[in-house]
């Protein structure tokens, strides 16, 4: 029986990269909540791509249409490995705390004034720092 998917691995990869590029543009323009929202969305896409790789699927099944970063890292199969890399784990935990349990709620419905440059910069650094960012760490395991 073929598993019905909602998006292909290739599309997830393209969207993940695009969302992060959009996050950087929003950050540069001073739209900090939006930058954090799209940065978190990028991480979601990379985690969903990791699930596809781990499960050897060509696309993402609808069951993974969730926004829970902790649940996604667990389903990706990389949670145990993440626990051993303390710097990346700390970055992931900080992103997860900002993102919230169900993802986008705080960033979507919170006041933009709550999200200043420093907060957004730290969030994006936790995502993309070459040494301890969760996205480069994750991408290195997907190659």
JOSULSUL-V854508 format. One record per backbone hydrogen bond with DSSP energy under -0.5 kcal/mol. NH is the residue of the N-H (numbers start at 0). CO is the residue of the C=O. If there is no record, write none. Layout:
# JOSULSUL-V854508
[[NH:CO] [NH:CO]]
This chain:
# JOSULSUL-V854508
[[5:59] [6:59] [8:57] [11:7] [12:8] [13:9] [14:10] [15:11] [16:12] [17:13] [18:14] [19:15] [20:16] [21:17] [22:18] [23:19] [24:20] [25:21] [26:22] [27:23] [28:24] [29:26] [30:25] [31:29] [34:30] [35:31] [36:32] [37:33] [38:34] [39:35] [40:36] [41:37] [42:38] [43:39] [44:40] [45:41] [46:42] [47:43] [48:44] [49:45] [50:46] [51:47] [52:48] [53:49] [54:50] [55:51] [55:52] [56:51] [59:6] [60:58] [61:3] [63:60] [64:61] [65:63] [68:66] [71:67] [72:68] [73:69] [74:70] [75:71] [76:72] [76:73] [77:72] [78:72] [81:77] [82:78] [83:79] [83:80] [84:80] [84:81] [85:83] [88:84] [89:85] [90:86] [91:87] [92:88] [93:89] [94:90] [95:91] [96:92] [97:93] [98:94] [99:95] [102:99] [103:101] [105:102] [107:103] [108:104] [109:105] [113:110] [114:111] [115:113] [119:115] [120:116] [121:117] [122:118] [123:119] [124:120] [125:121] [126:122] [127:123] [128:124] [132:128] [133:125] [134:126] [135:126] [136:132] [137:133] [138:134] [139:135] [140:136] [140:137] [141:137] [141:138] [142:138]]
